[in-house]
Amino acid sequence: MSSHVIISLAPVAADSPRVEPAEVAQDILACAEVGASVVHLHVRDRQGKLTPDVSDFEATINPVRQHSDLIIQASTGGVSQMTIEQRCAPLHLQGIGMASLNVGSVNLGDSVYFNPTPDVEYCSRLIVEKNIIPEFEVFEIGMINNIIALQEKINFTQPMLFNIVLGHRGSTPATIDALIAMRQFIPRDALWAITHYGRRDFSLIAAAVGMGASEVRIGFEDSRYIDADHTVENNVPLVKKLANIITSMDKKVATPEEARRMLNITNK
């Protein structure tokens, strides 16, 4: 069990009606100062809609790359009508060290998050070709089996990182019992993470840190709540609180350099 925990920042809410690259970059850089070492970003336009046009995405990550050594993680997911080729558009950019990889379909609220096997394999092969490290998003236990089967076809960089995502309506609930059950199916030689989705308290991610999570994802994409009754105006207080939880449990917040070593990232 590593003594270091990676803080992954997902700074933009999925329902945000306004996404200004300069403002998002400023928020990301401020979060880097208080402990974030990975930033997870979807390709969105300035109205917050998912798009294959990477112009605003590039305008966001360029100052982040210029002024920090944060690991850029491009999302290949999100509920949309885009083709898998369009969803993978950011993988062709310079400076992408990681990518989220979704390995199965699942109900998310009233929507179906559609990830058929041919799309999964296309995205997987492109990730490997580009020397990008995948973060496998795991919403259901069956998705862990999908990843293990996929590994027989595709030579992923080791160690693999499984990100447990709990709490979406229609999928696995955000409970300690569910977290324990999911963790039991993840291969013992893999790393695992937790996403702070839809929570108004930090108890589940604190439990994950105590159980040995190598990464915790936090930010407006998942929740704006700093406690049960209050939201925050930017992501910095969320990252600060998570960093304090990590250090209070006698663990260390991983720097970007340490995160790269943990995840075997060589692509900058």
N, C-alpha and C positions, 0 to 999 in steps of 0.2 A: 504494500500500500504506500503510495507516494505521500510525502509530507507537503507537497505543493498542490495547490488548487488553481486552475485556470479560471479567470473570470471572462466570460464571453458576453459582449454587449450587443443586444438587438435593439437599436435606438429608435426605430420608427414604427409607430402603431399602424396596424393593418388598415384601420379605418380613418387614418389621418387625411383630411381634405387638402392639406397644404404641406408640401415637402420641398424645402429650399436647400439646395446642396450646401451652400456656405454655412447655413445655420446648423445643419446636421453635422457637418464636418467639425464645427466649433464644439458642439456637444460631445462628439466622439473624442476629440483631443482633450477636453476637460476630464472625461472619464478615464482616459489613459493615464492622467496624472494621479488618479486615486486608486488605480489597480486593474483596470481592464487591459487585457493583452490580446484579445480577439474581438473583431467587430463583424457581426453578421448582418448583411444587407441584402434586401431584395432590390431588383431593378424596377424603380418606380418613376413615373413622371411627376411633374410638380403639383399635380392634383391628387397624388397618392395612388394612382392606378398602376397595376403591374403592366409592364411594357417590354417588348424586345429591343427597344431603342436604349442603348447604354450611355447616351450622352450625359444625362444628369447623374447617372451612377458614377461615371468617370469624373465628373466635376466634384463629386463628393469624396471619392477615394484619393484623388490626386493630392490635395492638401494634407490628408491624413498620412499618406506615404511620405510626403515631403517633410513633415514636422514630427513624425513618430516612427517607431518600428513595430507598430501594431500589425498583427496578422489579419489580413483581409479575407473574410469568408463570404463568398458569393452564394446566395440562395439559388437553387435550381427548382424551388418549389413554389407553393402558393396556389390557391384555388383560382383558376382562370381558364380561358378558352385558348390559351397559347399552345402551340405545338411543342414537343420536347426540344426541337432544334431552337425554337425561340426562347424557351426557358433556360437553355444552356448558353445563351449568347454571352454572358459575362465571363465564361470560362476561357474565351479567346483573348481576353485582355491581359496586359502585363500586370504583375504584382498580385495576382490571386494565389494565396497560399493554401486556402481551404475552400471546400464547397459542401453545402448541405446536400445529402443524397437521400431521397425518399424511395422506399423499396416496396411499397404496397399501397393499395387503395384503402380508404377509411372514411367513415362518416364524420364530418366536422360540423356540428350544428345541423342546419338544414341543407348543407352542401355535401357533395361527394368529392373527396380529394382523390383524383383519378391518377393512378400510377401503374399502368399495365406493364407486364414483364418486358416487352420489347423496348418501351421507353426507359425503363430502369437500366436495361443493358446498354442502351445507347449512351445514356448519361454516364454510366460507370466507365465505359471504355474511353470516353472523351476525358474524363477526370484523370484516368491513369495515363493516357497519352500526353496530357499537359503537365504531368508530374505534380498534380494537385492532391492534397490529402482530403479524403472524404470524411464528413461527419454523418454517420448513418442515423437518420431520425426514426425513432422507434415509438409508434403509437400503440401497437398491440404486440402481444407475445409472438404471434405468427410471423411478424416482420423480422424477428430475430432469426427464425428458421430460414426466411427468404435470403437474408444476408449470408448465412453460412452456406447455403446452396449456391449463391452467386459467387462466393469466393472460390468455388471449384472451377469456375469458368474464367475468372478475372483475377489477376495477380495484384491485389491491393497492397499498398505499403503497410507494413506492420510497425507498431501495434494499431489495430483498428479501434475507432472511437464510436461507441454506441450512445446516442443521446436519447434518454428516456423522456417522452413528452406525455404528460398526464393532464387530465382536467377538461379536455374538449368535450362538449356535449355530444353524445353519440359514440364516444370512445372510452378508453380506460379512465376510471375516476382518479382524482388526485388524493390518494390516501397512502398512508404508510404501508398498509398491507399490499396494495397494488405495487408500490415501489419495490418492496421486498420480493414479490413474485417475479416482477420483470427482471430484477437484478440476478435472480437465481438462474435465468436462462441465458445470460450473457456469458460467452466463453471466458474462462478464468485468465487467459493470457491477453485479453482485450482491456482497453480503458473504457470507462463509462461516464456519462454526464447526466445532468438533470436540467430541464427547462422550467423556469418559474412562470408557467402559464396560468393566467386567470386568478392568481392568489392575492389575498389581502393580508396575509401574514407570511413570515419567513420560516415557519416550522418545518415544512416539507424539505426545503433546500438545506436547512440546518441538519435534518436527519440524513440527507444524502451525503453531506460533507462528512458527518460522523461515520457513515457506512463506507466511505472510501471513494466518493466521486472524484474524478480527476478534473472535471470542469463543471461549472454552473453557468447557465445562461440566464441573463436578467436584462430588463429594459422595457421600453414602452411597447414594443411589439407583443410582449407577454402580459405586462401589468404596470400601471402607473402608481399602484398603491404602495406607500411606505409603511403603512399600518392599516388596521381594519377600517379606519375612518378618514384617512387623509391620502390625497394624491400629491404628486410633486410636479413642478413645472419643467424640470429637465432630468436627465438620467443620473446626474452626479450623486444625489443622495442615495439612490438605489445601490449604486456601485460601492459607495462608502459603507453602507450598512452591511452589505454582503462581505466586504473585505474585513470589517470588524468581526463578523461572525466567524470567518475563517481563522483569523488570528486568535480569537478568544478560545478556539478549540485546539490551540497549540499547533496549528498548521500555518503554512506560508502561502501568501498570494504569489502566484507565478508571474514573473516578468515575461515579456514577449520572447526574450532569448531562451528562458527556461521552458516556456510553452513549446517553442520550436523543437527543443531537444526532446521533450516528453512525447511529442506527436510525430517526430522524425520528419519535420518540414525542412526541405532544402531549397524550395522555390521561393524567391523574394521578388 
